Amino acid sequence: METNDLNPLPAEDNYDHLKSNTQRAFWTLLDGEQHGLQDLRETCGDAVDTRIRELRKPVFGEQRVEMEIDPETKMARYRLSLDSVEEDWARRILGTGIER
């Protein structure tokens, strides 16, 4: 499934629509590329590890977020495995958010 197929919002509306830092982390990771801590902090605040843990929980569809250590900087880099993202969960996370 293409990244654009997972995104229920027009591209220009995505970021401004997102209310929670977890939604913003998910939106950032939806490109399937690796993102460093600084990159994620700019979009979802300082508690990046908390946002990643939340995305891995059942309430967020148990998204598979992979982490590896950059050998040069020794910093963590995160990547959302797009094959773990189901369209229904992407719509729930990005569209209306998750009801707890």
Jmol script that loads the backbone (N, CA, C; Angstrom):
load data "model"
ATOM      1  N   MET A   1       0.849  -1.181   0.000  1.00  0.00           N
ATOM      2  CA  MET A   1       0.000   0.000   0.000  1.00  0.00           C
ATOM      3  C   MET A   1       0.892   1.241   0.000  1.00  0.00           C
ATOM      4  N   GLU A   2       0.613   2.189  -0.835  1.00  0.00           N
ATOM      5  CA  GLU A   2       1.382   3.414  -0.919  1.00  0.00           C
ATOM      6  C   GLU A   2       1.093   4.297   0.295  1.00  0.00           C
ATOM      7  N   THR A   3       2.083   5.061   0.714  1.00  0.00           N
ATOM      8  CA  THR A   3       1.915   5.945   1.865  1.00  0.00           C
ATOM      9  C   THR A   3       0.702   6.848   1.694  1.00  0.00           C
ATOM     10  N   ASN A   4       0.509   7.408   0.502  1.00  0.00           N
ATOM     11  CA  ASN A   4      -0.616   8.304   0.285  1.00  0.00           C
ATOM     12  C   ASN A   4      -1.947   7.609   0.494  1.00  0.00           C
ATOM     13  N   ASP A   5      -2.014   6.297   0.216  1.00  0.00           N
ATOM     14  CA  ASP A   5      -3.244   5.550   0.425  1.00  0.00           C
ATOM     15  C   ASP A   5      -3.591   5.439   1.904  1.00  0.00           C
ATOM     16  N   LEU A   6      -2.593   5.548   2.766  1.00  0.00           N
ATOM     17  CA  LEU A   6      -2.818   5.413   4.203  1.00  0.00           C
ATOM     18  C   LEU A   6      -3.280   6.711   4.833  1.00  0.00           C
ATOM     19  N   ASN A   7      -3.133   7.782   4.121  1.00  0.00           N
ATOM     20  CA  ASN A   7      -3.373   9.092   4.692  1.00  0.00           C
ATOM     21  C   ASN A   7      -4.759   9.612   4.314  1.00  0.00           C
ATOM     22  N   PRO A   8      -5.681   9.723   5.259  1.00  0.00           N
ATOM     23  CA  PRO A   8      -7.047  10.119   4.959  1.00  0.00           C
ATOM     24  C   PRO A   8      -7.235  11.616   4.738  1.00  0.00           C
ATOM     25  N   LEU A   9      -6.196  12.393   4.919  1.00  0.00           N
ATOM     26  CA  LEU A   9      -6.325  13.844   4.834  1.00  0.00           C
ATOM     27  C   LEU A   9      -5.566  14.386   3.631  1.00  0.00           C
ATOM     28  N   PRO A  10      -6.035  15.477   3.056  1.00  0.00           N
ATOM     29  CA  PRO A  10      -5.242  16.120   1.994  1.00  0.00           C
ATOM     30  C   PRO A  10      -3.874  16.506   2.547  1.00  0.00           C
ATOM     31  N   ALA A  11      -2.834  16.371   1.747  1.00  0.00           N
ATOM     32  CA  ALA A  11      -1.460  16.574   2.217  1.00  0.00           C
ATOM     33  C   ALA A  11      -1.270  17.912   2.912  1.00  0.00           C
ATOM     34  N   GLU A  12      -1.864  18.964   2.369  1.00  0.00           N
ATOM     35  CA  GLU A  12      -1.649  20.286   2.960  1.00  0.00           C
ATOM     36  C   GLU A  12      -2.335  20.443   4.311  1.00  0.00           C
ATOM     37  N   ASP A  13      -3.269  19.574   4.634  1.00  0.00           N
ATOM     38  CA  ASP A  13      -3.998  19.676   5.890  1.00  0.00           C
ATOM     39  C   ASP A  13      -3.456  18.764   6.988  1.00  0.00           C
ATOM     40  N   ASN A  14      -2.589  17.841   6.638  1.00  0.00           N
ATOM     41  CA  ASN A  14      -2.178  16.814   7.592  1.00  0.00           C
ATOM     42  C   ASN A  14      -1.670  17.360   8.912  1.00  0.00           C
ATOM     43  N   TYR A  15      -0.574  18.072   8.874  1.00  0.00           N
ATOM     44  CA  TYR A  15       0.097  18.440  10.112  1.00  0.00           C
ATOM     45  C   TYR A  15      -0.756  19.349  10.985  1.00  0.00           C
ATOM     46  N   ASP A  16      -1.395  20.334  10.405  1.00  0.00           N
ATOM     47  CA  ASP A  16      -2.193  21.263  11.195  1.00  0.00           C
ATOM     48  C   ASP A  16      -3.401  20.584  11.835  1.00  0.00           C
ATOM     49  N   HIS A  17      -3.892  19.526  11.234  1.00  0.00           N
ATOM     50  CA  HIS A  17      -5.057  18.816  11.741  1.00  0.00           C
ATOM     51  C   HIS A  17      -4.732  17.996  12.994  1.00  0.00           C
ATOM     52  N   LEU A  18      -3.500  17.562  13.110  1.00  0.00           N
ATOM     53  CA  LEU A  18      -3.136  16.623  14.167  1.00  0.00           C
ATOM     54  C   LEU A  18      -3.082  17.312  15.522  1.00  0.00           C
ATOM     55  N   LYS A  19      -3.766  16.719  16.468  1.00  0.00           N
ATOM     56  CA  LYS A  19      -3.890  17.320  17.795  1.00  0.00           C
ATOM     57  C   LYS A  19      -2.884  16.767  18.805  1.00  0.00           C
ATOM     58  N   SER A  20      -2.570  15.478  18.709  1.00  0.00           N
ATOM     59  CA  SER A  20      -1.709  14.889  19.732  1.00  0.00           C
ATOM     60  C   SER A  20      -0.306  14.640  19.189  1.00  0.00           C
ATOM     61  N   ASN A  21       0.645  14.575  20.088  1.00  0.00           N
ATOM     62  CA  ASN A  21       2.020  14.304  19.693  1.00  0.00           C
ATOM     63  C   ASN A  21       2.174  12.897  19.130  1.00  0.00           C
ATOM     64  N   THR A  22       1.349  11.959  19.573  1.00  0.00           N
ATOM     65  CA  THR A  22       1.413  10.609  19.028  1.00  0.00           C
ATOM     66  C   THR A  22       0.935  10.607  17.582  1.00  0.00           C
ATOM     67  N   GLN A  23      -0.117  11.367  17.281  1.00  0.00           N
ATOM     68  CA  GLN A  23      -0.556  11.496  15.892  1.00  0.00           C
ATOM     69  C   GLN A  23       0.554  12.100  15.044  1.00  0.00           C
ATOM     70  N   ARG A  24       1.220  13.102  15.576  1.00  0.00           N
ATOM     71  CA  ARG A  24       2.291  13.761  14.822  1.00  0.00           C
ATOM     72  C   ARG A  24       3.476  12.816  14.601  1.00  0.00           C
ATOM     73  N   ALA A  25       3.799  11.997  15.578  1.00  0.00           N
ATOM     74  CA  ALA A  25       4.872  11.015  15.414  1.00  0.00           C
ATOM     75  C   ALA A  25       4.497  10.018  14.318  1.00  0.00           C
ATOM     76  N   PHE A  26       3.266   9.536  14.353  1.00  0.00           N
ATOM     77  CA  PHE A  26       2.804   8.579  13.348  1.00  0.00           C
ATOM     78  C   PHE A  26       2.859   9.208  11.959  1.00  0.00           C
ATOM     79  N   TRP A  27       2.369  10.439  11.826  1.00  0.00           N
ATOM     80  CA  TRP A  27       2.375  11.137  10.541  1.00  0.00           C
ATOM     81  C   TRP A  27       3.798  11.286  10.002  1.00  0.00           C
ATOM     82  N   THR A  28       4.739  11.628  10.872  1.00  0.00           N
ATOM     83  CA  THR A  28       6.127  11.784  10.469  1.00  0.00           C
ATOM     84  C   THR A  28       6.711  10.458  10.000  1.00  0.00           C
ATOM     85  N   LEU A  29       6.408   9.383  10.716  1.00  0.00           N
ATOM     86  CA  LEU A  29       6.964   8.069  10.397  1.00  0.00           C
ATOM     87  C   LEU A  29       6.287   7.408   9.199  1.00  0.00           C
ATOM     88  N   LEU A  30       5.149   7.922   8.779  1.00  0.00           N
ATOM     89  CA  LEU A  30       4.390   7.305   7.686  1.00  0.00           C
ATOM     90  C   LEU A  30       5.117   7.309   6.353  1.00  0.00           C
ATOM     91  N   ASP A  31       6.232   7.993   6.245  1.00  0.00           N
ATOM     92  CA  ASP A  31       6.967   7.964   4.981  1.00  0.00           C
ATOM     93  C   ASP A  31       7.825   6.707   4.853  1.00  0.00           C
ATOM     94  N   GLY A  32       7.924   5.923   5.933  1.00  0.00           N
ATOM     95  CA  GLY A  32       8.682   4.685   5.896  1.00  0.00           C
ATOM     96  C   GLY A  32      10.184   4.875   5.963  1.00  0.00           C
ATOM     97  N   GLU A  33      10.632   6.108   6.119  1.00  0.00           N
ATOM     98  CA  GLU A  33      12.063   6.411   6.198  1.00  0.00           C
ATOM     99  C   GLU A  33      12.507   6.421   7.658  1.00  0.00           C
ATOM    100  N   GLN A  34      13.830   6.368   7.868  1.00  0.00           N
ATOM    101  CA  GLN A  34      14.365   6.461   9.217  1.00  0.00           C
ATOM    102  C   GLN A  34      14.347   7.918   9.666  1.00  0.00           C
ATOM    103  N   HIS A  35      14.037   8.100  10.947  1.00  0.00           N
ATOM    104  CA  HIS A  35      14.020   9.439  11.534  1.00  0.00           C
ATOM    105  C   HIS A  35      14.793   9.412  12.843  1.00  0.00           C
ATOM    106  N   GLY A  36      15.656  10.410  13.001  1.00  0.00           N
ATOM    107  CA  GLY A  36      16.416  10.540  14.230  1.00  0.00           C
ATOM    108  C   GLY A  36      15.602  11.222  15.316  1.00  0.00           C
ATOM    109  N   LEU A  37      16.150  11.222  16.501  1.00  0.00           N
ATOM    110  CA  LEU A  37      15.461  11.819  17.646  1.00  0.00           C
ATOM    111  C   LEU A  37      15.165  13.295  17.428  1.00  0.00           C
ATOM    112  N   GLN A  38      16.133  14.025  16.886  1.00  0.00           N
ATOM    113  CA  GLN A  38      15.917  15.462  16.688  1.00  0.00           C
ATOM    114  C   GLN A  38      14.773  15.713  15.713  1.00  0.00           C
ATOM    115  N   ASP A  39      14.727  14.953  14.646  1.00  0.00           N
ATOM    116  CA  ASP A  39      13.666  15.078  13.650  1.00  0.00           C
ATOM    117  C   ASP A  39      12.297  14.834  14.301  1.00  0.00           C
ATOM    118  N   LEU A  40      12.210  13.781  15.096  1.00  0.00           N
ATOM    119  CA  LEU A  40      10.938  13.462  15.752  1.00  0.00           C
ATOM    120  C   LEU A  40      10.595  14.474  16.841  1.00  0.00           C
ATOM    121  N   ARG A  41      11.582  14.963  17.554  1.00  0.00           N
ATOM    122  CA  ARG A  41      11.322  15.968  18.594  1.00  0.00           C
ATOM    123  C   ARG A  41      10.703  17.234  18.008  1.00  0.00           C
ATOM    124  N   GLU A  42      11.128  17.590  16.809  1.00  0.00           N
ATOM    125  CA  GLU A  42      10.585  18.793  16.169  1.00  0.00           C
ATOM    126  C   GLU A  42       9.093  18.668  15.881  1.00  0.00           C
ATOM    127  N   THR A  43       8.628  17.456  15.644  1.00  0.00           N
ATOM    128  CA  THR A  43       7.209  17.286  15.318  1.00  0.00           C
ATOM    129  C   THR A  43       6.371  16.787  16.482  1.00  0.00           C
ATOM    130  N   CYS A  44       6.969  16.030  17.396  1.00  0.00           N
ATOM    131  CA  CYS A  44       6.127  15.432  18.446  1.00  0.00           C
ATOM    132  C   CYS A  44       6.619  15.687  19.861  1.00  0.00           C
ATOM    133  N   GLY A  45       7.514  16.619  20.046  1.00  0.00           N
ATOM    134  CA  GLY A  45       7.941  16.970  21.394  1.00  0.00           C
ATOM    135  C   GLY A  45       9.093  16.121  21.905  1.00  0.00           C
ATOM    136  N   ASP A  46       9.446  16.357  23.157  1.00  0.00           N
ATOM    137  CA  ASP A  46      10.624  15.726  23.742  1.00  0.00           C
ATOM    138  C   ASP A  46      10.461  14.247  24.071  1.00  0.00           C
ATOM    139  N   ALA A  47       9.272  13.799  24.359  1.00  0.00           N
ATOM    140  CA  ALA A  47       9.065  12.422  24.829  1.00  0.00           C
ATOM    141  C   ALA A  47       8.897  11.449  23.657  1.00  0.00           C
ATOM    142  N   VAL A  48       9.897  11.386  22.779  1.00  0.00           N
ATOM    143  CA  VAL A  48       9.824  10.538  21.585  1.00  0.00           C
ATOM    144  C   VAL A  48       9.632   9.079  21.968  1.00  0.00           C
ATOM    145  N   ASP A  49      10.385   8.606  22.961  1.00  0.00           N
ATOM    146  CA  ASP A  49      10.258   7.202  23.354  1.00  0.00           C
ATOM    147  C   ASP A  49       8.848   6.860  23.814  1.00  0.00           C
ATOM    148  N   THR A  50       8.184   7.788  24.475  1.00  0.00           N
ATOM    149  CA  THR A  50       6.798   7.575  24.905  1.00  0.00           C
ATOM    150  C   THR A  50       5.875   7.471  23.695  1.00  0.00           C
ATOM    151  N   ARG A  51       6.062   8.321  22.711  1.00  0.00           N
ATOM    152  CA  ARG A  51       5.228   8.286  21.497  1.00  0.00           C
ATOM    153  C   ARG A  51       5.413   6.979  20.749  1.00  0.00           C
ATOM    154  N   ILE A  52       6.657   6.501  20.673  1.00  0.00           N
ATOM    155  CA  ILE A  52       6.943   5.234  19.989  1.00  0.00           C
ATOM    156  C   ILE A  52       6.273   4.086  20.738  1.00  0.00           C
ATOM    157  N   ARG A  53       6.381   4.081  22.064  1.00  0.00           N
ATOM    158  CA  ARG A  53       5.728   3.028  22.865  1.00  0.00           C
ATOM    159  C   ARG A  53       4.224   3.051  22.650  1.00  0.00           C
ATOM    160  N   GLU A  54       3.623   4.242  22.605  1.00  0.00           N
ATOM    161  CA  GLU A  54       2.180   4.341  22.395  1.00  0.00           C
ATOM    162  C   GLU A  54       1.784   3.743  21.056  1.00  0.00           C
ATOM    163  N   LEU A  55       2.546   4.019  20.012  1.00  0.00           N
ATOM    164  CA  LEU A  55       2.215   3.482  18.690  1.00  0.00           C
ATOM    165  C   LEU A  55       2.285   1.963  18.654  1.00  0.00           C
ATOM    166  N   ARG A  56       3.078   1.381  19.536  1.00  0.00           N
ATOM    167  CA  ARG A  56       3.221  -0.080  19.582  1.00  0.00           C
ATOM    168  C   ARG A  56       2.100  -0.749  20.393  1.00  0.00           C
ATOM    169  N   LYS A  57       1.296   0.019  21.086  1.00  0.00           N
ATOM    170  CA  LYS A  57       0.219  -0.536  21.922  1.00  0.00           C
ATOM    171  C   LYS A  57      -0.996  -0.920  21.080  1.00  0.00           C
ATOM    172  N   PRO A  58      -1.807  -1.877  21.590  1.00  0.00           N
ATOM    173  CA  PRO A  58      -3.009  -2.297  20.863  1.00  0.00           C
ATOM    174  C   PRO A  58      -3.971  -1.150  20.545  1.00  0.00           C
ATOM    175  N   VAL A  59      -4.060  -0.157  21.425  1.00  0.00           N
ATOM    176  CA  VAL A  59      -4.992   0.948  21.183  1.00  0.00           C
ATOM    177  C   VAL A  59      -4.621   1.725  19.922  1.00  0.00           C
ATOM    178  N   PHE A  60      -3.370   1.632  19.485  1.00  0.00           N
ATOM    179  CA  PHE A  60      -2.918   2.282  18.253  1.00  0.00           C
ATOM    180  C   PHE A  60      -2.636   1.270  17.149  1.00  0.00           C
ATOM    181  N   GLY A  61      -3.163   0.057  17.273  1.00  0.00           N
ATOM    182  CA  GLY A  61      -3.026  -0.935  16.218  1.00  0.00           C
ATOM    183  C   GLY A  61      -1.713  -1.692  16.215  1.00  0.00           C
ATOM    184  N   GLU A  62      -0.973  -1.618  17.322  1.00  0.00           N
ATOM    185  CA  GLU A  62       0.294  -2.329  17.462  1.00  0.00           C
ATOM    186  C   GLU A  62       1.215  -2.103  16.264  1.00  0.00           C
ATOM    187  N   GLN A  63       1.467  -0.828  15.973  1.00  0.00           N
ATOM    188  CA  GLN A  63       2.331  -0.483  14.842  1.00  0.00           C
ATOM    189  C   GLN A  63       3.744  -0.993  15.102  1.00  0.00           C
ATOM    190  N   ARG A  64       4.404  -1.459  14.049  1.00  0.00           N
ATOM    191  CA  ARG A  64       5.774  -1.950  14.198  1.00  0.00           C
ATOM    192  C   ARG A  64       6.733  -0.804  13.876  1.00  0.00           C
ATOM    193  N   VAL A  65       7.312  -0.254  14.929  1.00  0.00           N
ATOM    194  CA  VAL A  65       8.301   0.813  14.786  1.00  0.00           C
ATOM    195  C   VAL A  65       9.654   0.209  15.131  1.00  0.00           C
ATOM    196  N   GLU A  66      10.528   0.201  14.136  1.00  0.00           N
ATOM    197  CA  GLU A  66      11.846  -0.386  14.311  1.00  0.00           C
ATOM    198  C   GLU A  66      12.825   0.694  14.758  1.00  0.00           C
ATOM    199  N   MET A  67      13.787   0.272  15.577  1.00  0.00           N
ATOM    200  CA  MET A  67      14.790   1.203  16.070  1.00  0.00           C
ATOM    201  C   MET A  67      16.156   0.605  15.789  1.00  0.00           C
ATOM    202  N   GLU A  68      17.054   1.446  15.326  1.00  0.00           N
ATOM    203  CA  GLU A  68      18.445   1.021  15.195  1.00  0.00           C
ATOM    204  C   GLU A  68      19.343   2.167  15.635  1.00  0.00           C
ATOM    205  N   ILE A  69      20.536   1.816  16.022  1.00  0.00           N
ATOM    206  CA  ILE A  69      21.503   2.808  16.463  1.00  0.00           C
ATOM    207  C   ILE A  69      22.394   3.172  15.283  1.00  0.00           C
ATOM    208  N   ASP A  70      22.491   4.449  15.013  1.00  0.00           N
ATOM    209  CA  ASP A  70      23.363   4.946  13.953  1.00  0.00           C
ATOM    210  C   ASP A  70      24.800   4.702  14.413  1.00  0.00           C
ATOM    211  N   PRO A  71      25.590   3.951  13.634  1.00  0.00           N
ATOM    212  CA  PRO A  71      26.950   3.622  14.081  1.00  0.00           C
ATOM    213  C   PRO A  71      27.874   4.838  14.221  1.00  0.00           C
ATOM    214  N   GLU A  72      27.598   5.884  13.462  1.00  0.00           N
ATOM    215  CA  GLU A  72      28.453   7.069  13.533  1.00  0.00           C
ATOM    216  C   GLU A  72      28.103   7.960  14.715  1.00  0.00           C
ATOM    217  N   THR A  73      26.816   8.230  14.895  1.00  0.00           N
ATOM    218  CA  THR A  73      26.405   9.169  15.940  1.00  0.00           C
ATOM    219  C   THR A  73      26.046   8.480  17.251  1.00  0.00           C
ATOM    220  N   LYS A  74      25.831   7.172  17.190  1.00  0.00           N
ATOM    221  CA  LYS A  74      25.404   6.380  18.365  1.00  0.00           C
ATOM    222  C   LYS A  74      24.011   6.804  18.857  1.00  0.00           C
ATOM    223  N   MET A  75      23.248   7.452  17.982  1.00  0.00           N
ATOM    224  CA  MET A  75      21.891   7.901  18.325  1.00  0.00           C
ATOM    225  C   MET A  75      20.870   6.961  17.704  1.00  0.00           C
ATOM    226  N   ALA A  76      19.723   6.856  18.371  1.00  0.00           N
ATOM    227  CA  ALA A  76      18.645   6.002  17.871  1.00  0.00           C
ATOM    228  C   ALA A  76      17.995   6.620  16.640  1.00  0.00           C
ATOM    229  N   ARG A  77      17.605   5.764  15.702  1.00  0.00           N
ATOM    230  CA  ARG A  77      16.847   6.165  14.521  1.00  0.00           C
ATOM    231  C   ARG A  77      15.647   5.226  14.447  1.00  0.00           C
ATOM    232  N   TYR A  78      14.486   5.784  14.143  1.00  0.00           N
ATOM    233  CA  TYR A  78      13.242   5.021  14.123  1.00  0.00           C
ATOM    234  C   TYR A  78      12.654   4.975  12.720  1.00  0.00           C
ATOM    235  N   ARG A  79      12.004   3.839  12.402  1.00  0.00           N
ATOM    236  CA  ARG A  79      11.338   3.672  11.118  1.00  0.00           C
ATOM    237  C   ARG A  79      10.066   2.867  11.332  1.00  0.00           C
ATOM    238  N   LEU A  80       8.967   3.350  10.775  1.00  0.00           N
ATOM    239  CA  LEU A  80       7.698   2.639  10.819  1.00  0.00           C
ATOM    240  C   LEU A  80       7.683   1.633   9.684  1.00  0.00           C
ATOM    241  N   SER A  81       7.462   0.375  10.010  1.00  0.00           N
ATOM    242  CA  SER A  81       7.350  -0.658   8.992  1.00  0.00           C
ATOM    243  C   SER A  81       5.981  -0.514   8.334  1.00  0.00           C
ATOM    244  N   LEU A  82       5.956  -0.033   7.096  1.00  0.00           N
ATOM    245  CA  LEU A  82       4.684   0.268   6.442  1.00  0.00           C
ATOM    246  C   LEU A  82       3.839  -0.975   6.191  1.00  0.00           C
ATOM    247  N   ASP A  83       4.472  -2.151   6.118  1.00  0.00           N
ATOM    248  CA  ASP A  83       3.666  -3.353   5.931  1.00  0.00           C
ATOM    249  C   ASP A  83       2.891  -3.729   7.187  1.00  0.00           C
ATOM    250  N   SER A  84       3.203  -3.087   8.309  1.00  0.00           N
ATOM    251  CA  SER A  84       2.442  -3.339   9.540  1.00  0.00           C
ATOM    252  C   SER A  84       1.262  -2.380   9.691  1.00  0.00           C
ATOM    253  N   VAL A  85       1.176  -1.374   8.805  1.00  0.00           N
ATOM    254  CA  VAL A  85       0.139  -0.348   8.919  1.00  0.00           C
ATOM    255  C   VAL A  85      -1.080  -0.762   8.107  1.00  0.00           C
ATOM    256  N   GLU A  86      -2.192  -0.917   8.779  1.00  0.00           N
ATOM    257  CA  GLU A  86      -3.443  -1.214   8.088  1.00  0.00           C
ATOM    258  C   GLU A  86      -4.173   0.104   7.848  1.00  0.00           C
ATOM    259  N   GLU A  87      -4.806   0.205   6.697  1.00  0.00           N
ATOM    260  CA  GLU A  87      -5.463   1.455   6.324  1.00  0.00           C
ATOM    261  C   GLU A  87      -6.458   1.918   7.382  1.00  0.00           C
ATOM    262  N   ASP A  88      -7.226   0.986   7.958  1.00  0.00           N
ATOM    263  CA  ASP A  88      -8.205   1.365   8.972  1.00  0.00           C
ATOM    264  C   ASP A  88      -7.543   2.024  10.171  1.00  0.00           C
ATOM    265  N   TRP A  89      -6.389   1.484  10.604  1.00  0.00           N
ATOM    266  CA  TRP A  89      -5.692   2.072  11.748  1.00  0.00           C
ATOM    267  C   TRP A  89      -5.113   3.423  11.396  1.00  0.00           C
ATOM    268  N   ALA A  90      -4.567   3.562  10.197  1.00  0.00           N
ATOM    269  CA  ALA A  90      -4.024   4.859   9.790  1.00  0.00           C
ATOM    270  C   ALA A  90      -5.125   5.908   9.809  1.00  0.00           C
ATOM    271  N   ARG A  91      -6.289   5.563   9.305  1.00  0.00           N
ATOM    272  CA  ARG A  91      -7.411   6.503   9.301  1.00  0.00           C
ATOM    273  C   ARG A  91      -7.844   6.849  10.730  1.00  0.00           C
ATOM    274  N   ARG A  92      -7.870   5.856  11.608  1.00  0.00           N
ATOM    275  CA  ARG A  92      -8.267   6.121  12.996  1.00  0.00           C
ATOM    276  C   ARG A  92      -7.258   7.004  13.709  1.00  0.00           C
ATOM    277  N   ILE A  93      -5.982   6.736  13.511  1.00  0.00           N
ATOM    278  CA  ILE A  93      -4.948   7.507  14.200  1.00  0.00           C
ATOM    279  C   ILE A  93      -4.889   8.932  13.659  1.00  0.00           C
ATOM    280  N   LEU A  94      -4.902   9.095  12.342  1.00  0.00           N
ATOM    281  CA  LEU A  94      -4.744  10.415  11.741  1.00  0.00           C
ATOM    282  C   LEU A  94      -6.039  11.183  11.630  1.00  0.00           C
ATOM    283  N   GLY A  95      -7.140  10.473  11.380  1.00  0.00           N
ATOM    284  CA  GLY A  95      -8.403  11.152  11.102  1.00  0.00           C
ATOM    285  C   GLY A  95      -9.056  11.731  12.328  1.00  0.00           C
ATOM    286  N   THR A  96      -9.582  10.880  13.140  1.00  0.00           N
ATOM    287  CA  THR A  96     -10.344  11.364  14.294  1.00  0.00           C
ATOM    288  C   THR A  96      -9.607  11.111  15.603  1.00  0.00           C
ATOM    289  N   GLY A  97      -8.482  10.470  15.535  1.00  0.00           N
ATOM    290  CA  GLY A  97      -7.762  10.157  16.766  1.00  0.00           C
ATOM    291  C   GLY A  97      -8.275   8.867  17.360  1.00  0.00           C
ATOM    292  N   ILE A  98      -7.736   8.490  18.472  1.00  0.00           N
ATOM    293  CA  ILE A  98      -8.078   7.258  19.150  1.00  0.00           C
ATOM    294  C   ILE A  98      -8.890   7.589  20.389  1.00  0.00           C
ATOM    295  N   GLU A  99      -9.999   6.916  20.508  1.00  0.00           N
ATOM    296  CA  GLU A  99     -10.800   7.076  21.727  1.00  0.00           C
ATOM    297  C   GLU A  99     -10.323   6.042  22.729  1.00  0.00           C
ATOM    298  N   ARG A 100     -10.068   6.510  23.931  1.00  0.00           N
ATOM    299  CA  ARG A 100      -9.587   5.579  24.971  1.00  0.00           C
ATOM    300  C   ARG A 100     -10.721   5.210  25.893  1.00  0.00           C
TER     301      ARG A 100
END
end "model"
wireframe off; spacefill off
backbone 0.3
color backbone group
